[in-house]
Amino acid sequence: MTDNQARSESLLRRLLDDTLDPAYEQAAERRASRPGAQKKPRGWSRRLLLAACLMLIGALSTVVISQVRTSAPQRAELRQALIDDISEQRAAGDLLQERLAEVRDEATRVRQQLLAATSQGQSALDELDRAESSAGLTAVQGPGLLVTLTDAPAPEDGGDNLGRILDRDIQSVVNELWAAGAEAVAIDGQRLGPTTSIRSAGQAILVDFRPITNPYLIEAIGPAGMFDQLLESGAGRTLASYASAFGLGLDVRPDEQIELLPGTGAAVGQAEPVPLRGERRGRGGP
């Protein structure tokens, strides 16, 4: 073996035996020789941090659950108070509607007595009666149809109820009844007029901003042909398919004597454009 080979072998053995740099080894020995330099078991700090986090999460969960349990009765009381307030306001509104109907009937009797005294007054009275009848402001009775729409039962799995009656379903039925020659229509006792709106607000259906509830009863006074025309119309076929597919209720039957109360009517105003500042009022000048 030559000297070069011997030196190479000695260097290789030294690299394999002494894998740690002497400087690192000396620094470690100095750190270990310091007072209080005992090493903690590996992972001890991680265990302490994990335990602290778990204790914090547990404390927060306890506080949240306690607050929820404490505030639950308050929320229930507030909800019941709102329901009671709505019921009271609705009852007060119904009383005002009844009083309005009484005052309107009294005014109508007085008006008829005064106008019927002359031929000109009687002519004006007849024209006024026709206008009020067209606007749904007079009580009417006669033969017609009773249409009942009912929501399907809620799914047992808690999913969406695809068989729930929507505002557009009621709109389509009412439009078909008007097209079939209905003279007067009411929904859950509320008389419809030229300005009546049927719309939804969340899960509720409103007729002139008054809620109606399931089942929905639509009453219409008109000719006997309304029955066949409604069932053969697009709205009738669509609702029949919904009843078959989703289980909603659709019942249409004639009635020989339907009585509809007068509607409340709605104030209709006419808007006029207001000239903007600096805008010319006419073609020839300011």
ZAMARGU-4260 file (C-alpha; in steps of 0.2 Angstrom, whole numbers, plus 5000, padded with zeros to 4 digits):
<rodrens>
0) 5000/5000/5000 | 5007/5017/4995 | 5008/5032/5006 | 4994/5041/4996 | 4982/5026/4998
5) 4986/5025/5017 | 4982/5044/5019 | 4966/5042/5009 | 4960/5027/5019 | 4964/5036/5035
10) 4954/5051/5030 | 4939/5041/5024 | 4939/5031/5041 | 4940/5048/5051 | 4925/5055/5041
15) 4914/5040/5045 | 4919/5039/5063 | 4918/5058/5067 | 4901/5063/5059 | 4899/5078/5070
20) 4910/5093/5068 | 4921/5095/5084 | 4915/5113/5086 | 4897/5108/5087 | 4902/5094/5099
25) 4911/5107/5110 | 4897/5119/5110 | 4885/5106/5115 | 4896/5101/5130 | 4897/5119/5136
30) 4878/5121/5135 | 4876/5105/5145 | 4888/5110/5158 | 4879/5126/5163 | 4868/5126/5179
35) 4850/5121/5177 | 4853/5115/5159 | 4844/5099/5162 | 4834/5094/5146 | 4816/5092/5146
40) 4809/5076/5139 | 4806/5078/5120 | 4788/5084/5116 | 4784/5090/5133 | 4781/5108/5128
45) 4769/5102/5114 | 4759/5092/5126 | 4757/5107/5137 | 4752/5118/5123 | 4739/5105/5117
50) 4732/5104/5135 | 4731/5123/5136 | 4721/5124/5119 | 4709/5110/5124 | 4706/5118/5141
55) 4703/5135/5132 | 4691/5127/5119 | 4681/5118/5133 | 4679/5134/5143 | 4673/5144/5128
60) 4661/5130/5124 | 4654/5130/5142 | 4652/5149/5141 | 4643/5148/5124 | 4631/5134/5129
65) 4627/5143/5145 | 4623/5159/5136 | 4612/5150/5123 | 4602/5141/5137 | 4600/5157/5146
70) 4594/5167/5131 | 4582/5154/5125 | 4568/5158/5136 | 4570/5177/5132 | 4569/5173/5113
75) 4554/5162/5116 | 4545/5176/5126 | 4550/5189/5113 | 4543/5178/5099 | 4527/5176/5108
80) 4526/5194/5112 | 4528/5198/5093 | 4514/5185/5089 | 4502/5192/5101 | 4506/5210/5095
85) 4502/5205/5077 | 4486/5196/5082 | 4480/5212/5092 | 4484/5223/5077 | 4476/5211/5065
90) 4460/5211/5076 | 4460/5230/5077 | 4462/5231/5058 | 4447/5219/5056 | 4436/5229/5068
95) 4441/5245/5058 | 4436/5236/5042 | 4419/5231/5049 | 4416/5249/5055 | 4421/5255/5037
100) 4409/5243/5029 | 4395/5250/5041 | 4399/5268/5037 | 4400/5264/5019 | 4383/5255/5019
105) 4375/5270/5028 | 4382/5282/5016 | 4376/5272/5001 | 4358/5272/5008 | 4358/5291/5011
110) 4365/5293/4993 | 4352/5282/4986 | 4338/5292/4995 | 4345/5308/4989 | 4349/5304/4971
115) 4333/5293/4968 | 4322/5308/4970 | 4325/5315/4952 | 4327/5306/4936 | 4344/5314/4933
120) 4350/5308/4950 | 4343/5291/4947 | 4353/5290/4930 | 4369/5295/4940 | 4365/5283/4953
125) 4364/5269/4940 | 4380/5273/4933 | 4389/5274/4950 | 4382/5257/4954 | 4389/5249/4938
130) 4406/5257/4942 | 4406/5251/4960 | 4401/5234/4955 | 4415/5233/4942 | 4427/5239/4956
135) 4421/5226/4968 | 4414/5238/4980 | 4397/5231/4982 | 4391/5214/4989 | 4385/5202/4976
140) 4378/5184/4976 | 4374/5171/4963 | 4380/5154/4956 | 4398/5151/4953 | 4414/5141/4957
145) 4423/5136/4973 | 4442/5132/4970 | 4452/5126/4984 | 4471/5124/4983 | 4480/5115/4997
150) 4498/5113/5001 | 4505/5095/4999 | 4511/5087/5016 | 4529/5091/5021 | 4542/5078/5016
155) 4546/5066/5030 | 4565/5068/5026 | 4564/5087/5030 | 4568/5092/5012 | 4560/5106/5002
160) 4541/5104/4999 | 4539/5105/4980 | 4520/5104/4982 | 4518/5120/4991 | 4505/5133/4983
165) 4514/5148/4977 | 4507/5166/4973 | 4509/5163/4954 | 4497/5147/4956 | 4484/5158/4963
170) 4487/5172/4951 | 4485/5160/4936 | 4468/5153/4943 | 4461/5170/4946 | 4466/5176/4928
175) 4458/5161/4921 | 4442/5164/4930 | 4441/5182/4924 | 4444/5176/4906 | 4430/5163/4908
180) 4418/5177/4912 | 4418/5179/4931 | 4409/5194/4938 | 4416/5194/4955 | 4431/5185/4963
185) 4437/5183/4981 | 4451/5174/4990 | 4449/5168/5007 | 4435/5181/5009 | 4445/5196/5002
190) 4436/5203/4987 | 4447/5207/4972 | 4446/5223/4962 | 4455/5231/4948 | 4470/5236/4958
195) 4471/5220/4969 | 4489/5213/4971 | 4493/5195/4974 | 4511/5192/4979 | 4522/5183/4991
200) 4533/5189/5005 | 4545/5175/5011 | 4534/5160/5014 | 4518/5170/5015 | 4506/5174/5001
205) 4498/5192/5002 | 4482/5198/4994 | 4482/5217/4995 | 4496/5216/5009 | 4484/5205/5020
210) 4491/5187/5023 | 4481/5172/5017 | 4483/5154/5024 | 4483/5136/5018 | 4471/5130/5011
215) 4467/5144/4999 | 4449/5146/4994 | 4445/5155/4978 | 4426/5160/4976 | 4420/5166/4959
220) 4403/5171/4953 | 4399/5169/4935 | 4392/5158/4921 | 4392/5139/4922 | 4405/5138/4908
225) 4418/5143/4920 | 4420/5125/4927 | 4425/5117/4910 | 4435/5132/4904 | 4446/5132/4920
230) 4449/5113/4920 | 4454/5114/4901 | 4465/5130/4903 | 4484/5130/4904 | 4483/5134/4923
235) 4471/5120/4926 | 4481/5107/4917 | 4497/5113/4926 | 4490/5112/4943 | 4483/5095/4939
240) 4500/5089/4934 | 4507/5096/4950 | 4494/5088/4960 | 4498/5071/4952 | 4517/5074/4954
245) 4519/5082/4970 | 4503/5079/4980 | 4496/5097/4981 | 4477/5098/4983 | 4466/5104/4969
250) 4447/5104/4971 | 4435/5113/4959 | 4416/5112/4962 | 4401/5122/4957 | 4390/5131/4969
255) 4373/5138/4967 | 4373/5152/4979 | 4389/5161/4983 | 4389/5177/4993 | 4404/5189/4992
260) 4406/5204/5003 | 4412/5221/4996 | 4430/5225/4994 | 4439/5239/5003 | 4444/5247/4987
265) 4461/5257/4985 | 4464/5275/4982 | 4470/5278/4965 | 4480/5294/4961 | 4486/5301/4945
270) 4504/5307/4945 | 4509/5323/4935 | 4527/5327/4930 | 4536/5341/4939 | 4548/5352/4929
275) 4566/5351/4935 | 4574/5367/4940 | 4580/5376/4925 | 4570/5366/4913 | 4559/5376/4901
280) 4541/5374/4904 | 4536/5377/4886 | 4542/5378/4869 | 4542/5397/4868 | 4550/5402/4884
285) 4554/5398/4902
</rodrens>
